[in-house]
């Protein structure tokens, strides 16, 4: 059986994109791990290659031999079904193999996998290769978020990509888009790739609700900061307030005070340290912060209580817009590598896909009837379905071809180093 049309070309494109994202970095940049939740760029480059070697070549290549036997443990992330793993917080200590050897590992696996695809393969091989490509696209975003955190730790405020300033636009008033609710269908359907956690498609009951037409901005968040939002426990969930006090949080991640102008802020970005742009969507906030902001803004406006949307509300509202909104969204292909101001103003929901992952209030749980994939790849999503919250929509660091309306991203409530932001929601009586 011949390889799926275009699969070899897609494989080559995705693998080349990962190398392009790493290209601006020095070998030292690629080695360092800035915190336990982040991974060195060198590890990302090796781990996604390990995935193809372990789950594709080992299973389908005749006379398979490992590229290096030690890599099976060294670059395993969390697959207990495969075997032991090197401790995640110690990935930055792995100075050997060096970057050149990791790149040679990538090239060798690419050559072997390309030959396997040219020889023809069964549909099950096509499926696991596509899963590997989607996995690599996830790591492309993680590579960027981890590099941003790494560079933010450097007092020299180094630049990954010099492309600032972003386009200046006039501010747009926040408005509301109403939805009737009722019985709706949620989850992936139809052809095309989806992770196992996106299904099965199922019925869900929604009360009437409204979503904000746009994302919350840096300027609106600065008002929250200036209004004492981080100093008032009444806005915060108990766990969130404990987190604020324990961590000394007083602003979103990467905000820096302007010592010369009290009340003014700078923001560290992949473009370096930049003045706060009040019209860009707020980013690098935890779910605790997003929830507190909604409570605070409710009090300022004195109307219907504001909140985070549920993931079902978000998908119900966003799915009909997906084809156009994904094409127009600010993804990694735009090379902005930062949320951007609204480029156009029109009725309805805006900035639905791209810019920032939108926090929801929904816990990351299995859908009714969910079954994890068999084997070690079943560990990909299912075992994380506890103590996580769902985010939707993709970000400025997400590959465009990787996103869809049913996509369920998930992180703990205190995660901030990802490109996370928020859209407000409210009930309709």
Buried (B, 14 or more C-beta within 10 A) or exposed (E): EEBBEEBBEBBEEBBEBBEEBBEEBEEEBBBBBBEEBBBBBBBBBBBBBBBBBBBBBBEBBEEEEEBEEEBBEBBBBEBEEBEEBBEBEEBBEBEEBBBEBBBEBBEBBBEBBBEBBEEEBEEEBBBBBBBBBBBBBBBBBBBBBBBBBBBBEEEEBBBBBEBBEBEEBEEBEBEBBEBEBEEBEBBBBEEEBBBBBBBBBBEBEBEEBBBBBBBBBBBBBBBBBEBEBBEBEEBBBEEBBEBBEEEEBEBBBBBBEEEEEEEEBBBBBBBBBBEBBBBBBBBBBBBBBBBBBBBBBBEEEEEEEBBBBBBBBBBBBBBEBBEEBBEBBBBBBBEBBBBBBBEEEEEEBBBBBBBBBBBBBBBBBBBEEBEBBEEBBBBBBBEBBEEBBBBBBBBBBBBBBBBBBBBBBBBBBBBBBBBBBBBBBBEEE
